[in-house]
């Protein structure tokens, strides 16, 4: 394996991992563009390293051990993206995507470039098209919120993180000061089930004094 081939594989990993990461970033998921690129790039490099270290060896199965170790290690990262709140598990799709991207890196590192392109297309179709199908099948809810809160520098950050973990989309977010308190208005979009979970979690935030929903 020459240096040009190695460089090509690394840039291919950046490109394909970046495509999946971009979709995750646009979907406002915790593991976005840079995370997916680094996972794909790292997996590719590990496979390349295993091939270089085993050149001339009569034990081709050793590279599979490297691949298995990478997948196992990525499992710990994926586990960190799964959150359990009030008996509800969030982040399974993100964890699955991280695991899939690590597999993509191994395929690129092994030199199966056409398979890597097809695999990336299938992952993107699954993430984009099936989400649209899911949105059509599941009833969506749009709610307009008006909150009365204590003055807080980090409340908007808490609100965005809460919406991100609950799989809720925020829009028209506005904050204005009214005397001793602040008022926050925004619109949320999601399934009725997720909107109910979001409302319950929102009511548990210490800075929230009053919630109005239309």
N, C-alpha and C positions, 0 to 999 in steps of 0.2 A: 504494500500500500504506500503510494507516494504522497508527498505533502499537498499537492494540488487536489488529490482525491479527498484527503482529510479536510482541507479548507472548504471544498464543495459541500461535503456532508455537514459541516458545522453551519454554513450559511443556509443550507436547505433546512436544517433544524430550526434556525432562527425564523425563516420564512413561514414554514408550516406551523410551527408552534405559535408564532405570532398571529397567524390567521385565527386559530382557535382562541388564543388569548384576547384578540380584539373583539370577538363575539362575546366573550365573557365580560370584558370591560364595558361594552355597550349595554350589556344586560345588567350592569351594576352589581356584579358578583364579587365576593372577596378576593378570589384568585383571578387576577386580570391578566393584562398583556405581559408585563415583565415576569410575573410568576410562571406563566405557562411557557414563555420563551426559555427561562432558566432551567425549568424542569426538562424540557425537550432537549436543550443543549447539553445539560449534564448527563442525561441518559445516553445521548449520542456519543459523547466523549468517553463514557465508561465502556461502551461497546467497542469503540475504536481502540481504546487502551488494551482491552482484553485480546483483541485480534493482533495487535502489535506485539504484546508480550508472549503470545502463543504461536508466532510465526515459526514454522519449521517443526512445531510440536506434533506429536502423534495422538494428542488428546483433544480432539475438536469439541468434545462435550464440556470442556472446562469453560468455554465462552458462555454456555447456557447457565453455568453456576453464577457467573457475573450478572447475567440478565435477571436471574431469580433474586439475587441480592439487591439489585436496583429496585425491582418491583416491591420487595419486602420493605425497603427503606422508604419508598414513596408512600407505602401504606400508612406510615406514622404521620407523614405530612397531611395525607388525606383525612386521617382521623382527627387531626387538629382543626379541620374546617367544619366538622360536624358539631352542631350545637344542640343541646337538649334544653328546652325551656317549657316548664309547666306540662311535662309529659309529651311534648311535641318535638320531633326531631327535624332539624333544619340542616341544609348543606350537603345532602347526599349526592345531588347532581354535581356540585362543585368538586366533591371528593372523587366521584367517578370520573370526572373530566381530567383531574390531575393524574389519576391512575392511567387513563387512556393516553394522555399526552406522554407519559413516561414510556409507555409501550411504543408510541410513535418514534420517540428518540432511539429506542433500541433497534427498530426496523431500519431507520435511516443509517444508524451506525453499522448495521450488518450489511448495508449496501443494496437493499431492496428498495430502490428509489421509486419505481413505478407503483409498487404496493403502498409505499408511504403516501404518495399523492392520492391514490384511491381511498386509502384509509382516512386521510384528512377530510376528503370530500364527504365520506360517509358520516364522520363525526359531526361535521358542520350541518349536514342535512338533518341529523338527529337532533341537534341542539336548536336549530332555527325552525325547520318545517314542522317538527313534532311539537314544538312549543306553540306554534300558531294553531295547529290542530287541537292541542290541549285547551287553548284559550277559547276556541269555538265550541268545544264540547262542554267546558265548564262555564257556568254562569259567572260573569264578571260583575263586580260591584264598584260604583264610583261614589265616593262620599266626600263632602266638604267639611273640613274640621276648623273649629275656632277654639283656641286654647287660651286660658288665662294662667300665666305662670309667674313664678318668682323671678326677679332679674338674675340671669345666669349667662356666663360667657360661653359655656360649652353645651347649652341645651340643644342648639341646632345640630351640633355634631352627634349628640345622643339620639336625636330624632332620626337623623339620616342612617345611623348605624342600626337602630331598631327596625326601620323600614327595610334596610338591606337584608337583615337576618330573617325577617318575616316574609320576604318575597313580595313586598308592597312597593308600588311605584309612587313617588312623591312628585307633585307638580304645583306651580303657583305658590311657592313657599315665600311667606312674608313675615317680618317681625317688626313690631313697633312698640315704643314705650308709652305707657299710659299711667302717669303718676308713679305710685310705688310698685306697680306691676307692669308686665309686658304681655302683649297679645301676639299670638302666632296663628296665622291662617295658612292652610294648604289643602290640596286635594289629593286623595289617595285612590289608586286603582288596583284591584286584585280580586281574587275570588271572594265570595261572601265569607267562606270559612276563614281565609287569611285576614280579611278585614276585621272580623270578630276577634281573632287572636291579637291583631295589632292594637285594637281598641282596649282590650284587657291589659296588655303589656304597657300601653301608654298611660293608663290610669294608675299604674303602680310606680311611675316615676315620681320622685320626691318633689320636684319643682312644679309639677302640674297641680293647679288649684281648681280648675274648672274646665270641663270639656263640653263643647256644643257640636253636634253633628247634624248635617242636613243631607 
